[in-house]
């Protein structure tokens, strides 16, 4: 077994529930705009707009809402009523004030691991939103460092490890996304554990081919980490 010194956790859908709120918001958006297109087509168009805007807006609720306004404007042929724009903004405000629903067992895991390892958070999303969620979660006390990354790629992980003076062989990443939490970490010579969440954003999925020749551990729940380590 590897004697890790630093263990990093993803936040959304690893520490607490997140993805179902986005799917719920997208369903609300599709129903709101259903006078212009079928709900299925609206969801397809929204996905295109959101992913196309990632290089400009990044990730998170605010990026999603800006993309919703753009998508709605395009679907309405620039004739979007002001009240529809207001309802889209309300969808965003509701998302930003959702209660924090911790995943089962996460407090016990962090309590145990914090006695033996340095714990950090490496997550994507909007800086203000993620900071507020961490504060409201009650988990902040377990972590020595929190980093909201603009993109989870090998370069981003290398930069953070260098900044925190962490060797790749001493580092373990835990998260629900193979694309963001596992593959880029393996590419820099560190290790990762995949803990799947029941809902996965299509943008975060990877092909079986992309996983070939990569060694990583998959656990069915966050609570299994203690026994594994």
C-alpha positions as CSV (number, residue, x, y, z in Angstrom):
1,X,0.0,0.0,0.0
2,X,1.1,3.5,-0.8
3,X,1.7,5.8,2.2
4,X,-0.1,8.9,1.0
5,X,0.5,12.2,2.8
6,X,-2.1,14.4,1.1
7,X,-5.6,13.4,0.1
8,X,-7.7,15.7,-2.0
9,X,-11.5,15.5,-2.4
10,X,-13.7,16.8,-5.2
11,X,-16.6,18.8,-3.8
12,X,-19.8,18.5,-5.9
13,X,-21.3,15.0,-5.8
14,X,-18.3,13.7,-3.8
15,X,-18.9,15.7,-0.5
16,X,-22.5,16.8,-1.2
17,X,-25.3,16.4,-3.7
18,X,-25.1,18.8,-6.7
19,X,-25.8,17.3,-10.2
20,X,-29.5,16.5,-9.5
21,X,-30.1,20.2,-8.9
22,X,-28.7,21.1,-12.4
23,X,-30.9,18.4,-14.0
24,X,-33.9,19.8,-12.1
25,X,-33.1,23.4,-13.3
26,X,-32.7,22.2,-16.9
27,X,-36.1,20.5,-16.7
28,X,-37.6,23.8,-15.4
29,X,-36.0,25.7,-18.2
30,X,-37.2,23.3,-20.9
31,X,-40.8,23.6,-19.6
32,X,-40.5,27.4,-19.4
33,X,-39.5,27.6,-23.1
34,X,-41.8,24.8,-24.4
35,X,-43.8,27.3,-26.5
36,X,-40.8,27.6,-28.8
37,X,-39.6,24.0,-29.2
38,X,-40.0,20.5,-27.8
39,X,-38.5,20.0,-24.3
40,X,-36.0,17.4,-25.6
41,X,-34.8,19.8,-28.3
42,X,-34.5,22.6,-25.8
43,X,-32.4,20.5,-23.5
44,X,-30.1,19.6,-26.4
45,X,-29.7,23.2,-27.5
46,X,-29.0,24.3,-23.9
47,X,-26.3,21.6,-23.5
48,X,-24.6,23.0,-26.7
49,X,-24.7,26.5,-25.4
50,X,-23.4,25.6,-21.9
51,X,-20.5,23.5,-23.1
52,X,-19.7,26.1,-25.8
53,X,-19.5,28.8,-23.1
54,X,-17.2,26.9,-20.7
55,X,-14.0,28.5,-22.1
56,X,-15.6,31.9,-21.5
57,X,-17.7,31.4,-18.3
58,X,-16.2,28.4,-16.7
59,X,-18.4,26.1,-14.6
60,X,-21.1,26.5,-12.0
61,X,-24.6,28.0,-11.5
62,X,-23.8,31.5,-12.8
63,X,-22.3,30.1,-16.0
64,X,-25.4,27.9,-16.4
65,X,-27.9,30.8,-16.0
66,X,-26.0,33.0,-18.4
67,X,-26.2,30.2,-20.9
68,X,-29.9,29.7,-20.3
69,X,-30.5,33.4,-21.0
70,X,-28.5,33.1,-24.3
71,X,-30.3,29.9,-25.3
72,X,-33.7,31.3,-24.5
73,X,-32.9,34.4,-26.5
74,X,-31.9,32.4,-29.5
75,X,-34.9,30.0,-29.3
76,X,-37.3,33.0,-29.1
77,X,-35.6,34.6,-32.2
78,X,-34.6,37.6,-30.0
79,X,-38.2,38.1,-28.9
80,X,-37.8,36.8,-25.3
81,X,-40.4,38.4,-22.9
82,X,-38.8,40.1,-19.9
83,X,-40.9,37.9,-17.5
84,X,-39.3,34.8,-19.0
85,X,-35.8,36.3,-18.4
86,X,-36.8,37.0,-14.8
87,X,-38.0,33.4,-14.3
88,X,-34.7,32.1,-15.6
89,X,-32.9,34.3,-13.0
90,X,-35.1,32.9,-10.3
91,X,-34.1,29.4,-11.3
92,X,-30.5,30.4,-10.7
93,X,-31.2,32.0,-7.4
94,X,-33.0,28.9,-6.3
95,X,-30.0,26.8,-7.3
96,X,-27.6,29.0,-5.3
97,X,-29.7,28.7,-2.1
98,X,-30.3,25.0,-2.2
99,X,-29.7,23.3,1.2
100,X,-26.4,21.4,1.4
101,X,-27.1,17.6,1.4
102,X,-24.0,15.8,2.5
103,X,-23.4,12.4,1.0
104,X,-23.8,9.5,3.5
105,X,-20.7,8.8,5.6
106,X,-18.7,11.8,4.5
107,X,-18.4,13.3,8.0
108,X,-17.1,10.0,9.5
109,X,-14.6,9.6,6.6
110,X,-13.2,13.1,7.0
111,X,-13.1,12.8,10.8
112,X,-11.0,9.6,10.5
113,X,-8.7,10.7,7.6
114,X,-8.0,14.1,9.1
115,X,-6.2,12.4,11.9
116,X,-3.7,10.7,9.6
117,X,-3.5,12.8,6.4
118,X,-3.5,16.4,5.2
119,X,-6.8,16.9,3.5
120,X,-7.6,19.4,0.8
121,X,-10.4,20.3,-1.6
122,X,-9.9,20.5,-5.3
123,X,-13.1,21.4,-7.2
124,X,-14.4,23.2,-10.2
125,X,-17.3,25.8,-10.2
126,X,-17.9,29.4,-9.2
127,X,-15.5,30.6,-6.5
128,X,-18.1,32.4,-4.4
129,X,-20.7,29.6,-4.7
130,X,-18.2,26.9,-3.7
131,X,-16.8,28.9,-0.8
132,X,-20.3,29.4,0.5
133,X,-21.2,25.8,0.1
134,X,-18.1,24.7,2.0
135,X,-19.0,27.1,4.8
136,X,-22.6,26.0,5.0
137,X,-21.6,22.3,4.8
138,X,-19.7,22.4,8.1
139,X,-16.8,20.5,6.6
140,X,-14.4,23.4,6.2
141,X,-12.7,22.5,9.5
142,X,-11.3,19.3,8.0
143,X,-9.4,20.8,5.2
144,X,-6.0,22.5,5.2
145,X,-6.5,24.0,1.7
146,X,-9.3,24.7,-0.7
147,X,-8.7,25.3,-4.4
148,X,-11.4,26.2,-7.0
149,X,-9.9,25.2,-10.3
150,X,-10.9,26.8,-13.6
151,X,-10.2,23.4,-15.3
152,X,-9.2,20.0,-13.9
153,X,-6.5,19.0,-16.4
154,X,-2.9,17.7,-15.8
155,X,-1.5,21.2,-16.0
156,X,-3.9,22.4,-13.3
157,X,-3.1,19.6,-11.0
158,X,0.7,20.0,-11.5
159,X,0.5,23.7,-10.7
160,X,-1.4,23.1,-7.5
161,X,0.9,20.3,-6.3
162,X,4.0,22.4,-7.1
163,X,2.5,25.4,-5.3
164,X,1.7,23.3,-2.2
165,X,5.0,21.4,-2.4
166,X,3.4,18.0,-2.8
167,X,5.1,15.1,-4.6
168,X,2.8,13.2,-7.0
169,X,3.6,9.9,-5.2
170,X,2.4,11.4,-1.9
171,X,-0.9,12.6,-3.4
172,X,-4.3,10.8,-3.7
173,X,-7.4,12.4,-5.4
174,X,-10.9,11.2,-4.6
175,X,-13.9,12.2,-6.8
176,X,-16.9,11.1,-8.8
177,X,-15.7,12.2,-12.2
178,X,-13.4,10.0,-14.3
179,X,-12.7,12.8,-16.7
180,X,-11.9,15.5,-14.0
181,X,-10.8,13.6,-10.9
182,X,-9.1,10.5,-12.1
183,X,-7.6,10.6,-15.6
184,X,-5.7,13.9,-15.3
185,X,-4.3,12.9,-11.9
186,X,-3.0,9.6,-13.2
187,X,-1.3,11.4,-16.1
188,X,0.9,13.4,-13.7
189,X,2.0,10.2,-11.9
190,X,-0.3,10.5,-8.8
191,X,-3.1,8.1,-7.8
192,X,-6.9,8.5,-7.7
193,X,-10.0,6.8,-6.4
194,X,-13.2,6.9,-8.3
195,X,-16.4,7.0,-6.2
196,X,-19.3,7.2,-8.7
197,X,-22.4,9.3,-8.2
198,X,-25.7,8.1,-9.5
199,X,-26.2,11.2,-11.7
200,X,-23.4,12.2,-14.1
201,X,-23.3,15.3,-16.4
202,X,-22.9,14.2,-20.0
203,X,-19.9,16.5,-20.3
204,X,-18.0,14.5,-17.6
205,X,-18.4,11.1,-19.3
206,X,-15.5,9.4,-21.0
207,X,-15.2,6.5,-23.5
208,X,-14.0,3.0,-22.5
209,X,-11.1,3.6,-24.9
210,X,-9.9,6.6,-22.8
211,X,-9.8,4.4,-19.7
212,X,-7.6,1.7,-21.3
213,X,-4.2,1.1,-19.6
214,X,-5.1,3.3,-16.6
215,X,-4.9,1.9,-13.1
216,X,-7.2,3.3,-10.6
217,X,-9.6,2.1,-7.8
218,X,-13.4,2.3,-8.0
219,X,-15.3,2.2,-4.7
220,X,-19.1,2.0,-4.4
221,X,-19.4,4.5,-1.6
222,X,-17.3,7.1,0.1
223,X,-17.3,5.0,3.4
224,X,-15.2,2.3,1.8
225,X,-12.2,4.6,1.6
226,X,-11.3,4.1,5.3
227,X,-11.0,0.3,4.9
228,X,-9.2,0.7,1.5
229,X,-6.5,2.9,3.0
